[in-house]
Amino acid sequence: MPKAYSMELRKRVIEACDQGQPIAQVAKRFTVSESFVEKLPQRRRESGTREPKPHAGGR
């Protein structure tokens, strides 16, 4: 199972988004998916945190 992205990476991605950089450019710069870049600021707005969600169960 893949590990969650580090808090430092999350912080840097959000800072880049806050500076108005395009999602595709941020994703390429930090080698993450565009959907991660889109969802991270949204998660910060909704829950007030950039921490990963807890594991939902499964294997």
N, CA, C and O atoms as a Maestro MAE file, in Angstrom:
{
 s_m_m2io_version
 :::
 2.0.0
}

f_m_ct {
 s_m_title
 :::
 protein
 m_atom[236] {
  # First column is atom index #
  i_m_mmod_type
  r_m_x_coord
  r_m_y_coord
  r_m_z_coord
  i_m_residue_number
  s_m_chain_name
  s_m_pdb_residue_name
  s_m_pdb_atom_name
  i_m_atomic_number
  :::
  1 25 0.850 -1.181 0.000 1 A "MET " " N  " 7
  2 3 0.000 0.000 0.000 1 A "MET " " CA " 6
  3 2 0.893 1.241 0.000 1 A "MET " " C  " 6
  4 15 1.863 1.302 0.755 1 A "MET " " O  " 8
  5 25 0.575 2.233 -0.841 2 A "PRO " " N  " 7
  6 3 1.390 3.451 -0.880 2 A "PRO " " CA " 6
  7 2 1.248 4.257 0.407 2 A "PRO " " C  " 6
  8 15 0.192 4.267 1.040 2 A "PRO " " O  " 8
  9 25 2.320 4.921 0.775 3 A "LYS " " N  " 7
  10 3 2.292 5.761 1.968 3 A "LYS " " CA " 6
  11 2 1.728 7.134 1.632 3 A "LYS " " C  " 6
  12 15 1.765 7.569 0.481 3 A "LYS " " O  " 8
  13 25 1.215 7.798 2.633 4 A "ALA " " N  " 7
  14 3 0.692 9.153 2.467 4 A "ALA " " CA " 6
  15 2 1.862 10.107 2.196 4 A "ALA " " C  " 6
  16 15 2.986 9.880 2.643 4 A "ALA " " O  " 8
  17 25 1.569 11.163 1.464 5 A "TYR " " N  " 7
  18 3 2.595 12.167 1.196 5 A "TYR " " CA " 6
  19 2 2.979 12.867 2.501 5 A "TYR " " C  " 6
  20 15 2.150 13.016 3.399 5 A "TYR " " O  " 8
  21 25 4.228 13.292 2.601 6 A "SER " " N  " 7
  22 3 4.715 13.951 3.808 6 A "SER " " CA " 6
  23 2 4.031 15.302 4.018 6 A "SER " " C  " 6
  24 15 3.518 15.911 3.079 6 A "SER " " O  " 8
  25 25 4.038 15.745 5.250 7 A "MET " " N  " 7
  26 3 3.440 17.042 5.579 7 A "MET " " CA " 6
  27 2 4.231 18.169 4.905 7 A "MET " " C  " 6
  28 15 3.653 19.180 4.505 7 A "MET " " O  " 8
  29 25 5.537 17.996 4.783 8 A "GLU " " N  " 7
  30 3 6.364 19.016 4.132 8 A "GLU " " CA " 6
  31 2 5.976 19.155 2.662 8 A "GLU " " C  " 6
  32 15 5.867 20.271 2.155 8 A "GLU " " O  " 8
  33 25 5.768 18.035 1.975 9 A "LEU " " N  " 7
  34 3 5.353 18.083 0.576 9 A "LEU " " CA " 6
  35 2 3.980 18.730 0.459 9 A "LEU " " C  " 6
  36 15 3.763 19.557 -0.426 9 A "LEU " " O  " 8
  37 25 3.064 18.371 1.326 10 A "ARG " " N  " 7
  38 3 1.724 18.956 1.314 10 A "ARG " " CA " 6
  39 2 1.799 20.470 1.491 10 A "ARG " " C  " 6
  40 15 1.102 21.217 0.804 10 A "ARG " " O  " 8
  41 25 2.646 20.914 2.412 11 A "LYS " " N  " 7
  42 3 2.818 22.349 2.662 11 A "LYS " " CA " 6
  43 2 3.334 23.059 1.416 11 A "LYS " " C  " 6
  44 15 2.841 24.128 1.058 11 A "LYS " " O  " 8
  45 25 4.326 22.465 0.754 12 A "ARG " " N  " 7
  46 3 4.916 23.084 -0.430 12 A "ARG " " CA " 6
  47 2 3.929 23.132 -1.590 12 A "ARG " " C  " 6
  48 15 3.903 24.103 -2.345 12 A "ARG " " O  " 8
  49 25 3.115 22.082 -1.733 13 A "VAL " " N  " 7
  50 3 2.100 22.064 -2.794 13 A "VAL " " CA " 6
  51 2 1.070 23.163 -2.557 13 A "VAL " " C  " 6
  52 15 0.708 23.888 -3.484 13 A "VAL " " O  " 8
  53 25 0.598 23.289 -1.318 14 A "ILE " " N  " 7
  54 3 -0.386 24.323 -0.995 14 A "ILE " " CA " 6
  55 2 0.199 25.716 -1.220 14 A "ILE " " C  " 6
  56 15 -0.486 26.594 -1.743 14 A "ILE " " O  " 8
  57 25 1.446 25.924 -0.835 15 A "GLU " " N  " 7
  58 3 2.077 27.226 -1.041 15 A "GLU " " CA " 6
  59 2 2.147 27.568 -2.535 15 A "GLU " " C  " 6
  60 15 1.898 28.707 -2.932 15 A "GLU " " O  " 8
  61 25 2.485 26.577 -3.350 16 A "ALA " " N  " 7
  62 3 2.543 26.809 -4.795 16 A "ALA " " CA " 6
  63 2 1.160 27.148 -5.346 16 A "ALA " " C  " 6
  64 15 1.026 28.021 -6.205 16 A "ALA " " O  " 8
  65 25 0.133 26.458 -4.851 17 A "CYS " " N  " 7
  66 3 -1.236 26.740 -5.288 17 A "CYS " " CA " 6
  67 2 -1.662 28.136 -4.848 17 A "CYS " " C  " 6
  68 15 -2.310 28.860 -5.604 17 A "CYS " " O  " 8
  69 25 -1.299 28.509 -3.633 18 A "ASP " " N  " 7
  70 3 -1.638 29.838 -3.116 18 A "ASP " " CA " 6
  71 2 -0.984 30.950 -3.931 18 A "ASP " " C  " 6
  72 15 -1.501 32.065 -3.996 18 A "ASP " " O  " 8
  73 25 0.148 30.644 -4.547 19 A "GLN " " N  " 7
  74 3 0.842 31.629 -5.383 19 A "GLN " " CA " 6
  75 2 0.214 31.731 -6.771 19 A "GLN " " C  " 6
  76 15 0.619 32.562 -7.583 19 A "GLN " " O  " 8
  77 25 -0.779 30.878 -7.038 20 A "GLY " " N  " 7
  78 3 -1.485 30.950 -8.302 20 A "GLY " " CA " 6
  79 2 -0.883 30.144 -9.434 20 A "GLY " " C  " 6
  80 15 -1.240 30.346 -10.595 20 A "GLY " " O  " 8
  81 25 0.020 29.239 -9.119 21 A "GLN " " N  " 7
  82 3 0.621 28.417 -10.161 21 A "GLN " " CA " 6
  83 2 -0.408 27.421 -10.699 21 A "GLN " " C  " 6
  84 15 -1.235 26.929 -9.931 21 A "GLN " " O  " 8
  85 25 -0.377 27.114 -11.986 22 A "PRO " " N  " 7
  86 3 -1.330 26.164 -12.570 22 A "PRO " " CA " 6
  87 2 -1.186 24.766 -11.960 22 A "PRO " " C  " 6
  88 15 -0.085 24.339 -11.612 22 A "PRO " " O  " 8
  89 25 -2.305 24.069 -11.838 23 A "ILE " " N  " 7
  90 3 -2.330 22.743 -11.223 23 A "ILE " " CA " 6
  91 2 -1.373 21.787 -11.926 23 A "ILE " " C  " 6
  92 15 -0.619 21.069 -11.269 23 A "ILE " " O  " 8
  93 25 -1.399 21.774 -13.250 24 A "ALA " " N  " 7
  94 3 -0.530 20.863 -14.004 24 A "ALA " " CA " 6
  95 2 0.949 21.144 -13.723 24 A "ALA " " C  " 6
  96 15 1.752 20.218 -13.610 24 A "ALA " " O  " 8
  97 25 1.297 22.406 -13.612 25 A "GLN " " N  " 7
  98 3 2.686 22.784 -13.341 25 A "GLN " " CA " 6
  99 2 3.105 22.351 -11.938 25 A "GLN " " C  " 6
  100 15 4.213 21.850 -11.748 25 A "GLN " " O  " 8
  101 25 2.228 22.541 -10.962 26 A "VAL " " N  " 7
  102 3 2.525 22.149 -9.584 26 A "VAL " " CA " 6
  103 2 2.685 20.633 -9.503 26 A "VAL " " C  " 6
  104 15 3.613 20.135 -8.865 26 A "VAL " " O  " 8
  105 25 1.779 19.904 -10.151 27 A "ALA " " N  " 7
  106 3 1.830 18.440 -10.134 27 A "ALA " " CA " 6
  107 2 3.144 17.937 -10.724 27 A "ALA " " C  " 6
  108 15 3.779 17.038 -10.172 27 A "ALA " " O  " 8
  109 25 3.540 18.515 -11.834 28 A "LYS " " N  " 7
  110 3 4.778 18.094 -12.483 28 A "LYS " " CA " 6
  111 2 5.987 18.450 -11.627 28 A "LYS " " C  " 6
  112 15 6.919 17.655 -11.503 28 A "LYS " " O  " 8
  113 25 5.975 19.627 -11.046 29 A "ARG " " N  " 7
  114 3 7.107 20.092 -10.233 29 A "ARG " " CA " 6
  115 2 7.354 19.189 -9.032 29 A "ARG " " C  " 6
  116 15 8.503 18.905 -8.694 29 A "ARG " " O  " 8
  117 25 6.279 18.735 -8.385 30 A "PHE " " N  " 7
  118 3 6.422 17.931 -7.177 30 A "PHE " " CA " 6
  119 2 6.210 16.436 -7.422 30 A "PHE " " C  " 6
  120 15 6.210 15.647 -6.477 30 A "PHE " " O  " 8
  121 25 6.030 16.048 -8.679 31 A "THR " " N  " 7
  122 3 5.842 14.656 -9.075 31 A "THR " " CA " 6
  123 2 4.690 14.012 -8.308 31 A "THR " " C  " 6
  124 15 4.847 12.954 -7.698 31 A "THR " " O  " 8
  125 25 3.539 14.664 -8.350 32 A "VAL " " N  " 7
  126 3 2.308 14.148 -7.757 32 A "VAL " " CA " 6
  127 2 1.215 14.242 -8.819 32 A "VAL " " C  " 6
  128 15 1.408 14.869 -9.861 32 A "VAL " " O  " 8
  129 25 0.078 13.624 -8.556 33 A "SER " " N  " 7
  130 3 -1.011 13.675 -9.525 33 A "SER " " CA " 6
  131 2 -1.721 15.029 -9.474 33 A "SER " " C  " 6
  132 15 -1.704 15.727 -8.460 33 A "SER " " O  " 8
  133 25 -2.338 15.370 -10.589 34 A "GLU " " N  " 7
  134 3 -3.094 16.618 -10.639 34 A "GLU " " CA " 6
  135 2 -4.279 16.560 -9.681 34 A "GLU " " C  " 6
  136 15 -4.643 17.574 -9.086 34 A "GLU " " O  " 8
  137 25 -4.882 15.381 -9.528 35 A "SER " " N  " 7
  138 3 -6.028 15.277 -8.616 35 A "SER " " CA " 6
  139 2 -5.605 15.549 -7.172 35 A "SER " " C  " 6
  140 15 -6.371 16.131 -6.403 35 A "SER " " O  " 8
  141 25 -4.395 15.132 -6.800 36 A "PHE " " N  " 7
  142 3 -3.887 15.430 -5.451 36 A "PHE " " CA " 6
  143 2 -3.759 16.941 -5.271 36 A "PHE " " C  " 6
  144 15 -4.138 17.484 -4.234 36 A "PHE " " O  " 8
  145 25 -3.224 17.610 -6.284 37 A "VAL " " N  " 7
  146 3 -3.041 19.065 -6.223 37 A "VAL " " CA " 6
  147 2 -4.399 19.770 -6.136 37 A "VAL " " C  " 6
  148 15 -4.532 20.777 -5.441 37 A "VAL " " O  " 8
  149 25 -5.394 19.246 -6.835 38 A "GLU " " N  " 7
  150 3 -6.737 19.836 -6.797 38 A "GLU " " CA " 6
  151 2 -7.401 19.626 -5.434 38 A "GLU " " C  " 6
  152 15 -8.040 20.535 -4.904 38 A "GLU " " O  " 8
  153 25 -7.250 18.438 -4.876 39 A "LYS " " N  " 7
  154 3 -7.971 18.077 -3.654 39 A "LYS " " CA " 6
  155 2 -7.345 18.647 -2.379 39 A "LYS " " C  " 6
  156 15 -8.056 18.892 -1.405 39 A "LYS " " O  " 8
  157 25 -6.047 18.859 -2.372 40 A "LEU " " N  " 7
  158 3 -5.381 19.308 -1.153 40 A "LEU " " CA " 6
  159 2 -5.876 20.672 -0.658 40 A "LEU " " C  " 6
  160 15 -6.218 20.787 0.519 40 A "LEU " " O  " 8
  161 25 -5.931 21.705 -1.501 41 A "PRO " " N  " 7
  162 3 -6.475 22.984 -1.019 41 A "PRO " " CA " 6
  163 2 -7.950 22.872 -0.620 41 A "PRO " " C  " 6
  164 15 -8.403 23.534 0.314 41 A "PRO " " O  " 8
  165 25 -8.687 22.030 -1.337 42 A "GLN " " N  " 7
  166 3 -10.100 21.820 -1.004 42 A "GLN " " CA " 6
  167 2 -10.218 21.202 0.389 42 A "GLN " " C  " 6
  168 15 -11.069 21.609 1.180 42 A "GLN " " O  " 8
  169 25 -9.376 20.230 0.687 43 A "ARG " " N  " 7
  170 3 -9.389 19.594 2.018 43 A "ARG " " CA " 6
  171 2 -9.038 20.620 3.093 43 A "ARG " " C  " 6
  172 15 -9.620 20.611 4.178 43 A "ARG " " O  " 8
  173 25 -8.099 21.491 2.794 44 A "ARG " " N  " 7
  174 3 -7.707 22.514 3.776 44 A "ARG " " CA " 6
  175 2 -8.873 23.453 4.061 44 A "ARG " " C  " 6
  176 15 -9.101 23.829 5.210 44 A "ARG " " O  " 8
  177 25 -9.614 23.833 3.015 45 A "ARG " " N  " 7
  178 3 -10.767 24.723 3.204 45 A "ARG " " CA " 6
  179 2 -11.865 24.042 4.014 45 A "ARG " " C  " 6
  180 15 -12.452 24.656 4.906 45 A "ARG " " O  " 8
  181 25 -12.144 22.776 3.707 46 A "GLU " " N  " 7
  182 3 -13.261 22.074 4.339 46 A "GLU " " CA " 6
  183 2 -12.981 21.648 5.773 46 A "GLU " " C  " 6
  184 15 -13.847 21.781 6.637 46 A "GLU " " O  " 8
  185 25 -11.782 21.139 6.035 47 A "SER " " N  " 7
  186 3 -11.496 20.593 7.363 47 A "SER " " CA " 6
  187 2 -10.491 21.410 8.162 47 A "SER " " C  " 6
  188 15 -10.300 21.170 9.354 47 A "SER " " O  " 8
  189 25 -9.848 22.373 7.512 48 A "GLY " " N  " 7
  190 3 -8.886 23.211 8.219 48 A "GLY " " CA " 6
  191 2 -7.530 22.548 8.417 48 A "GLY " " C  " 6
  192 15 -6.698 23.055 9.170 48 A "GLY " " O  " 8
  193 25 -7.299 21.420 7.749 49 A "THR " " N  " 7
  194 3 -6.031 20.718 7.908 49 A "THR " " CA " 6
  195 2 -5.547 20.220 6.560 49 A "THR " " C  " 6
  196 15 -6.324 20.067 5.617 49 A "THR " " O  " 8
  197 25 -4.252 19.972 6.488 50 A "ARG " " N  " 7
  198 3 -3.711 19.383 5.263 50 A "ARG " " CA " 6
  199 2 -3.225 17.963 5.523 50 A "ARG " " C  " 6
  200 15 -2.584 17.348 4.670 50 A "ARG " " O  " 8
  201 25 -3.537 17.452 6.707 51 A "GLU " " N  " 7
  202 3 -3.131 16.093 7.059 51 A "GLU " " CA " 6
  203 2 -3.916 15.075 6.237 51 A "GLU " " C  " 6
  204 15 -5.041 15.345 5.818 51 A "GLU " " O  " 8
  205 25 -3.318 13.899 6.007 52 A "PRO " " N  " 7
  206 3 -4.047 12.874 5.259 52 A "PRO " " CA " 6
  207 2 -5.215 12.345 6.068 52 A "PRO " " C  " 6
  208 15 -5.199 12.371 7.299 52 A "PRO " " O  " 8
  209 25 -6.231 11.864 5.361 53 A "LYS " " N  " 7
  210 3 -7.362 11.246 6.031 53 A "LYS " " CA " 6
  211 2 -6.904 9.932 6.645 53 A "LYS " " C  " 6
  212 15 -5.983 9.300 6.128 53 A "LYS " " O  " 8
  213 25 -7.529 9.513 7.735 54 A "PRO " " N  " 7
  214 3 -7.148 8.219 8.318 54 A "PRO " " CA " 6
  215 2 -7.513 7.073 7.390 54 A "PRO " " C  " 6
  216 15 -8.416 7.201 6.563 54 A "PRO " " O  " 8
  217 25 -6.822 5.966 7.523 55 A "HIS " " N  " 7
  218 3 -7.098 4.796 6.703 55 A "HIS " " CA " 6
  219 2 -8.526 4.351 6.933 55 A "HIS " " C  " 6
  220 15 -8.979 4.274 8.076 55 A "HIS " " O  " 8
  221 25 -9.240 4.058 5.859 56 A "ALA " " N  " 7
  222 3 -10.662 3.756 5.935 56 A "ALA " " CA " 6
  223 2 -10.951 2.284 6.211 56 A "ALA " " C  " 6
  224 15 -12.117 1.903 6.314 56 A "ALA " " O  " 8
  225 25 -9.945 1.468 6.329 57 A "GLY " " N  " 7
  226 3 -10.152 0.046 6.589 57 A "GLY " " CA " 6
  227 2 -9.649 -0.785 5.431 57 A "GLY " " C  " 6
  228 15 -8.690 -0.420 4.751 57 A "GLY " " O  " 8
  229 25 -10.303 -1.895 5.221 58 A "GLY " " N  " 7
  230 3 -9.853 -2.775 4.154 58 A "GLY " " CA " 6
  231 2 -8.768 -3.692 4.636 58 A "GLY " " C  " 6
  232 15 -8.706 -4.027 5.819 58 A "GLY " " O  " 8
  233 25 -7.907 -4.105 3.726 59 A "ARG " " N  " 7
  234 3 -6.854 -5.063 4.071 59 A "ARG " " CA " 6
  235 2 -5.790 -4.487 4.956 59 A "ARG " " C  " 6
  236 15 -4.845 -5.187 5.321 59 A "ARG " " O  " 8
  :::
 }
 m_bond[235] {
  # First column is bond index #
  i_m_from
  i_m_to
  i_m_order
  :::
  1 1 2 1
  2 2 3 1
  3 3 4 2
  4 3 5 1
  5 5 6 1
  6 6 7 1
  7 7 8 2
  8 7 9 1
  9 9 10 1
  10 10 11 1
  11 11 12 2
  12 11 13 1
  13 13 14 1
  14 14 15 1
  15 15 16 2
  16 15 17 1
  17 17 18 1
  18 18 19 1
  19 19 20 2
  20 19 21 1
  21 21 22 1
  22 22 23 1
  23 23 24 2
  24 23 25 1
  25 25 26 1
  26 26 27 1
  27 27 28 2
  28 27 29 1
  29 29 30 1
  30 30 31 1
  31 31 32 2
  32 31 33 1
  33 33 34 1
  34 34 35 1
  35 35 36 2
  36 35 37 1
  37 37 38 1
  38 38 39 1
  39 39 40 2
  40 39 41 1
  41 41 42 1
  42 42 43 1
  43 43 44 2
  44 43 45 1
  45 45 46 1
  46 46 47 1
  47 47 48 2
  48 47 49 1
  49 49 50 1
  50 50 51 1
  51 51 52 2
  52 51 53 1
  53 53 54 1
  54 54 55 1
  55 55 56 2
  56 55 57 1
  57 57 58 1
  58 58 59 1
  59 59 60 2
  60 59 61 1
  61 61 62 1
  62 62 63 1
  63 63 64 2
  64 63 65 1
  65 65 66 1
  66 66 67 1
  67 67 68 2
  68 67 69 1
  69 69 70 1
  70 70 71 1
  71 71 72 2
  72 71 73 1
  73 73 74 1
  74 74 75 1
  75 75 76 2
  76 75 77 1
  77 77 78 1
  78 78 79 1
  79 79 80 2
  80 79 81 1
  81 81 82 1
  82 82 83 1
  83 83 84 2
  84 83 85 1
  85 85 86 1
  86 86 87 1
  87 87 88 2
  88 87 89 1
  89 89 90 1
  90 90 91 1
  91 91 92 2
  92 91 93 1
  93 93 94 1
  94 94 95 1
  95 95 96 2
  96 95 97 1
  97 97 98 1
  98 98 99 1
  99 99 100 2
  100 99 101 1
  101 101 102 1
  102 102 103 1
  103 103 104 2
  104 103 105 1
  105 105 106 1
  106 106 107 1
  107 107 108 2
  108 107 109 1
  109 109 110 1
  110 110 111 1
  111 111 112 2
  112 111 113 1
  113 113 114 1
  114 114 115 1
  115 115 116 2
  116 115 117 1
  117 117 118 1
  118 118 119 1
  119 119 120 2
  120 119 121 1
  121 121 122 1
  122 122 123 1
  123 123 124 2
  124 123 125 1
  125 125 126 1
  126 126 127 1
  127 127 128 2
  128 127 129 1
  129 129 130 1
  130 130 131 1
  131 131 132 2
  132 131 133 1
  133 133 134 1
  134 134 135 1
  135 135 136 2
  136 135 137 1
  137 137 138 1
  138 138 139 1
  139 139 140 2
  140 139 141 1
  141 141 142 1
  142 142 143 1
  143 143 144 2
  144 143 145 1
  145 145 146 1
  146 146 147 1
  147 147 148 2
  148 147 149 1
  149 149 150 1
  150 150 151 1
  151 151 152 2
  152 151 153 1
  153 153 154 1
  154 154 155 1
  155 155 156 2
  156 155 157 1
  157 157 158 1
  158 158 159 1
  159 159 160 2
  160 159 161 1
  161 161 162 1
  162 162 163 1
  163 163 164 2
  164 163 165 1
  165 165 166 1
  166 166 167 1
  167 167 168 2
  168 167 169 1
  169 169 170 1
  170 170 171 1
  171 171 172 2
  172 171 173 1
  173 173 174 1
  174 174 175 1
  175 175 176 2
  176 175 177 1
  177 177 178 1
  178 178 179 1
  179 179 180 2
  180 179 181 1
  181 181 182 1
  182 182 183 1
  183 183 184 2
  184 183 185 1
  185 185 186 1
  186 186 187 1
  187 187 188 2
  188 187 189 1
  189 189 190 1
  190 190 191 1
  191 191 192 2
  192 191 193 1
  193 193 194 1
  194 194 195 1
  195 195 196 2
  196 195 197 1
  197 197 198 1
  198 198 199 1
  199 199 200 2
  200 199 201 1
  201 201 202 1
  202 202 203 1
  203 203 204 2
  204 203 205 1
  205 205 206 1
  206 206 207 1
  207 207 208 2
  208 207 209 1
  209 209 210 1
  210 210 211 1
  211 211 212 2
  212 211 213 1
  213 213 214 1
  214 214 215 1
  215 215 216 2
  216 215 217 1
  217 217 218 1
  218 218 219 1
  219 219 220 2
  220 219 221 1
  221 221 222 1
  222 222 223 1
  223 223 224 2
  224 223 225 1
  225 225 226 1
  226 226 227 1
  227 227 228 2
  228 227 229 1
  229 229 230 1
  230 230 231 1
  231 231 232 2
  232 231 233 1
  233 233 234 1
  234 234 235 1
  235 235 236 2
  :::
 }
}
